[in-house]
Amino acid sequence: MGAQLGLWLSFALIGFALILVVEGLIYAIFPEGMKKILLRMVDVPASALRSGGLVAAIAGLALLWVLGKF
């Protein structure tokens, strides 16, 4: 049980690190584009942002579940 928890924790940390790398690269390569996108997000209703976030979270969990089967 402990080894399995350690493995999942390692995967979670690797995933978090990959998110930081990708997001950091986007801001480094396209800073002006990101500013424009963030300014446009102010006009997006909170419900749409919430729905998009929920869809992304569910897709991520589904991908983790599929990868866990292999």
C-alpha positions in Angstrom: 0.0 0.0 0.0 2.8 2.4 0.9 4.7 1.8 -2.3 1.6 2.3 -4.4 0.9 5.6 -2.6 4.5 6.7 -3.2 4.2 5.9 -6.9 1.0 7.9 -7.2 2.6 10.8 -5.4 5.5 10.7 -7.8 3.1 10.7 -10.8 1.2 13.6 -9.3 4.5 15.6 -8.8 5.6 14.8 -12.3 2.3 16.0 -13.6 2.5 19.2 -11.6 6.0 19.8 -12.9 4.9 19.3 -16.5 2.1 21.8 -16.0 4.6 24.3 -14.7 6.9 23.7 -17.6 4.2 24.0 -20.3 2.6 27.1 -18.7 6.0 28.7 -18.1 7.0 28.2 -21.8 3.7 29.7 -23.0 4.3 32.8 -20.9 7.9 33.0 -22.0 7.2 32.5 -25.7 3.9 34.4 -26.1 3.8 37.0 -23.3 1.8 39.6 -25.2 -0.6 36.9 -26.4 -1.2 35.7 -22.9 -1.9 39.3 -21.7 -4.6 39.6 -24.4 -6.1 36.2 -23.5 -6.2 37.1 -19.8 -7.8 40.5 -20.6 -10.5 38.7 -22.6 -11.2 36.3 -19.7 -12.5 39.2 -17.7 -15.5 39.3 -20.1 -16.2 35.5 -19.8 -19.0 34.7 -17.3 -17.8 32.9 -14.2 -20.2 30.0 -15.0 -18.4 29.4 -18.4 -15.0 29.4 -16.7 -16.3 27.1 -14.0 -17.8 24.7 -16.7 -14.6 24.7 -18.7 -12.5 24.0 -15.6 -14.8 21.2 -14.6 -14.6 19.6 -18.1 -10.8 19.9 -18.0 -10.6 18.3 -14.5 -12.8 15.4 -15.6 -10.8 14.9 -18.7 -7.6 14.9 -16.7 -9.0 12.4 -14.2 -10.2 10.2 -17.1 -6.8 10.3 -18.6 -5.2 9.3 -15.3 -7.7 6.5 -14.9 -6.9 5.2 -18.4 -3.1 5.5 -17.9 -3.5 3.7 -14.5 -5.0 0.7 -16.3 -1.8 0.1 -18.2 
